[in-house]
Amino acid sequence: MTSPGNRTLRLLSLLQQRRHWPGGDLAERLGISLRTLRRDVERLREIGYPVDAQPGVDGGYRLAPGAVLPPLVLDDDEAVALTVGLQAAAQSAVAGMAEASVRALTTVTQVLPPRLRRRADALRAVTVPAAWGATGAVVDPQVLVAVAGACRDSERLEFAYVAADGARTARLTEPFRLVALGRRWYLVAYDLGRGDWRSFRLDRLSAPRVTGQRFALRTLPAEDAAAFVRRGTDARSAAHVVEALVEAPADDVRHRIGPWATVTEEPGARCRLRMETHDLNWAALALGSVEAEFTVLRPPALRDLLADWAGRFDRAASAPDVSGSRARSGGRPAAT
């Protein structure tokens, strides 16, 4: 018979695989008696897993939803699928998904056995993601994981960096926070070589390596990391600053736009939206996605772009129907 600890983990894995297990089937799979099974179920309950027991001929056990999330037990295939899924979600444009995925990916990766990490990397390498619209530069998920871990553990981080002018440098930093802004990822860190705070685009960062040296956090000269990055991108001023009044509640607009814009409430159940972008097409897409009336305050170039889009959409909507009667009749010839 296996040890109680290993057997309990195996029991937990089985309970997570099916909604309901007859007691006899569980005991047979584990190679134990029904009496031992009851003790193992009680052990799971003691450490926070809500296991429901149903008596009778058709009775058995099931893992019920709990008030808290206890540790999960995954088999090899589930662990690989979870890792690959989190790597994809880490580059997601879904509001709030990217940041949470990076944190989860960092947690999972540090406990993943090397053999499973190799399987996950191989699967990711041969998978082609489908992108929607124009996206920011691609960031290697392993870079995200390494940098996030260094931020979390307050360990000094070395990496190679390519500046906007193509210059390649080696940096030694005290990493502070990761920021997702304008469909790009940034690392906010104290650059020990320059003696000052810097923001680094992660798509230009490679070969990150922790030195093992811990440090005390310095005071960031900004309200938060996102404000620091915004200030830096504004100073470079390559981006367009977009402002618009939207005829919808601020909470609704934040839910649709996510972290890509700043939304503040205005009187009369409307709000003011502000974003920086290098591509006004992205701003037009974002404003269209809120599904509400809006007025562009700046820049004038965005109003010109929207007028051009409106003309093309209007022409497309009023164009003659060239699909024929087959499309209107579900594929059948029209009756004569």
N, C-alpha and C positions, 0 to 999 in steps of 0.2 A: 504494500500500500504506500502511496506517496505521502509526503509530509503534509500536515494540516494546512500549512501556509500555501504550498503549491496547489493543493487540492481546492482550496478556497478560491484562488485565482482562476483555476480552471472552471469551477462552478460559476463564477461571475461571468466569464467569457461565454459560457453556454446560455446563461439567462439573458445576455444581451443579444443573442442570435435569434431567439424565437420569443414570441409574445407569451406563450404558455408552454410549460413542460409538465407532463405527468410525472409524479414522484418516482414511479418505478423506472421510467425511461432515464431520468436524471441519475438515479442511483446506479443503473446498469452502465451508462456512459462513463461514470466516474469509478466504477468497480468497487462500490461501497454498499453498506446496508442502508435501509431506510432510516434507521436510528442515527447512523453517522451523518446521513444527509441532513436530518433535522438539526443536528448540532452545527453543521457547516452553514446552514441557512441562518441560524441564530448568530453565528460569528459575523456574517455579512451585515446583519441588522445592527450589531453593536458598533460597527465602524462606519455606519451612515447610509447603507444601501437599503432602501425600502422594498423588501421582498414580501409579496402577498402570498399567503397560503390558502388554498381552497380545499376543504375536506370533502370526503365522499368518494364514490367510485370514479367519477370524472374529475376528481380534484387534482391539484398539483401546485406548481409555483410559477410566479411571474414577477418580473422586476417592474415595480410601479414607479410613476413619476415622483420625484422627491422635491423637497423644498430647497435643497442645495444640490450642486453638481459635484458628486464624489469623483475620485479618479476613475478613468475609463480603462478597460482592458481590451486591447485590439490584437487580432491575429496579424500575421505577416502581410497578407493582401490588404487588409483594412488600413494598416499603418502606412503602406506605400500609397494607397489611394488618397488617404487623408493628407499626406505630405504634398503630393502632386497637386491636389485640389487647392491647398493653401498657397502653394507657389503661384498658381494662376490667379487666385483671388488677391494676392498681394499687389498685383498690378491692375486691379480692377478699378473702373471708373465709378462704381456704385458707391454712393455716399456712405462714409464711415466704414466700408468693408475693408479697404486697403490697410488702414492702420491696425484694426483688430486682427487681420490675417497675419500681418507681420509679427505681432506679439505671439499669436498662437503658433506660427511657424517656428519662431525662435524657441519656444518651449518644447515643441515636438522634436525638432532637429537635434537638440542637445542630448536626448535620451534614445535616439534612433540607433540601433546597432549598425556597424559599418556595412554589413551585407545588405541590409534593407535600404540604407542610404544610397548604395550603388544602384540598386534596382530603381529607386525613385528618380535618380539622376538620369539613368538610361531612358526611362519612360518619358521624362520631360524633354530629353534631347531629341527624341524622334517625334514629338507632338508639335504640330503647327497650330498656334492659337489663331482664332479668327478675330480680327480687330474691327471695331465699329467706328467708322469715321476717322478723322485725324487724331492721332494719339501722341503723347509725349514720347521722348526717347526711351528705349527699352532698358530696364534695370535688371541685372542678374539677381534672381532671388537669393542666391548664396551670399551676394554682397549685402543685400538687405538683412539677412539673418546675422551675418558677422557684425555689421555695424550696430544693429539693434541690441545684440548681446553685449557689445562694448559699452553702449549707452547705459544699459540696465545695470551692468556690474561696475561702472565707473573705472574702467581699465583704459590705459593709454592705447591709442590706436595708430598704427602706421599704415600708409597706403600710397599708391601712385596716383597722381592727379594730372589731368590734361585741362589746361585753362582754355578760355574762349579763343585765345589767339593761337592755340595749338602747342604752347609751351608745356613740356612735361617736367614735373617736379615730384620729389618725394616729400611727404608730409608726416610730421609727428604731432598728434593732436590729443586733446582731452575731450572726447565726444560728449555732447550734452543731450541733444534730442534729434529725432527724425521728424521731418515736416513734409507732408504731402500738400503741394500748392501748385495751382495752375497745371495740373496733370503731370507734374514732375515731382521727384523726391529730392529732398535736400537734407544734408547733415549739418547741424549747427554744432560747432566745436571751437574750442580755444586752440589756436595754432601756436604751438610752442616755438616753432622756428621764426614766426613773424611777431610773436609776443602780443597777439590780438585775437579777437573773435572773428570767425569767418563762417560763411555758409558754402557748402560744397554740393554740387549737383552729383547725385549718385550714378547717373549714367556716364559721367566722366571719371569716376573713381574705380580703381581696380586693385587687386591683390591686397585686400585689407588683412591686417595681422595684429592681434593684441600682443602687447609686450609683457603682460603679467604684472605691470606696475599699476597699482591703484592710486587714485588721487582724490583730494577733497574738491567738491564742486565749487566753482567760482560763481560770482554774481553776474548774470547775463545783463548787458546794458540795454535792455528792452523789456517791454511788458511781458512778453513770452517769446518762445522760439519762432512761432509763426509771424509775429510782428517784426522780429529781427530779419527774417527772410524777405518779407514784403518790403521792408525799408531798403534792403540791398537791391532788390529787383527794380524798385522805383528809382533808386539812384542811377542804376545803369540805363533806365528809361528807354529800353528797347521795346517795352511792352506798351500796348494801348491801355489807357485807363477808361473803363466803361462805367457809366452811371445811367440808371434808368429808374423811373417810377413805375411800379407794378401794381395793378388794381387787384390785389389779393393779400390776404393776411400774411404776415412775415413768417409764421411757423409753416404755412403751406409751401411758401417759396423755398425756405431752408430745406424742407423735406425733399423737394424736387432737385434743387441745385447742389446740395451737399456742401463740401468744403471748398468748392471752386469759387465762391463769392462771399462777400460780407453783406448781410441783409439786416437792415434796421427798420423798426416800425415807424410808420407815418400816420397822422390822423386820418380817420375815415376808412378804416379797414384796408389800408394799402401800405406799401413798404418801399424803401429805397434799396436798390441793388447796386453793389459796386464790385467790380472784378478787374484784374489785370490780365491781359492776354497778348500773346504775340500774333495771334490769328483772329481777326474779327469774325471770320466764319464760325469759329467756336462760340463766340459771344452770341451770334445770331441763333445758333442751335440751342444754346442754353436758355435764352430768353423765350424762344419758341416752345421749349419743353415745359414751361411753367403753366401753359394753357390758360393764360389770362391776358387782358389788355395791358399794354405798357406804353410808356413814352420815353424815348431815348433822350437823355439830357446831354450826354457827350459820349464819344466824339462825333462830329458831323459826318465823318467817314462811315460810321456805322449806319447812320440814316440813309446815306447813299447806297450802301450795300443792301440794306433791307428793301429799298425801292427797286433795286435791280432784281432781287429775289422775287419780290411781289409781282413784277412784270412777267418774269418767266413762269411763275406759278399760275398767274392768271391766264397766260397764253396756253399753258398745258391743260388747265381746267376747261377752257372754251374751245379746245381743238376738236375737230370732227371725230366721231367715233369710228375708228378703223378696225375695231375688233370683229365686226360682223355680227350677224344674228346668232351665230353659234355660242358666243360668249354670253349673250343675254338670255339664251334659252337653255343654259346648262349643257351645251355641247350638242343638242339635237338641232336638225334643220328646222327653220321656221315654217309654220303651217302656211299653206297657200290657199 
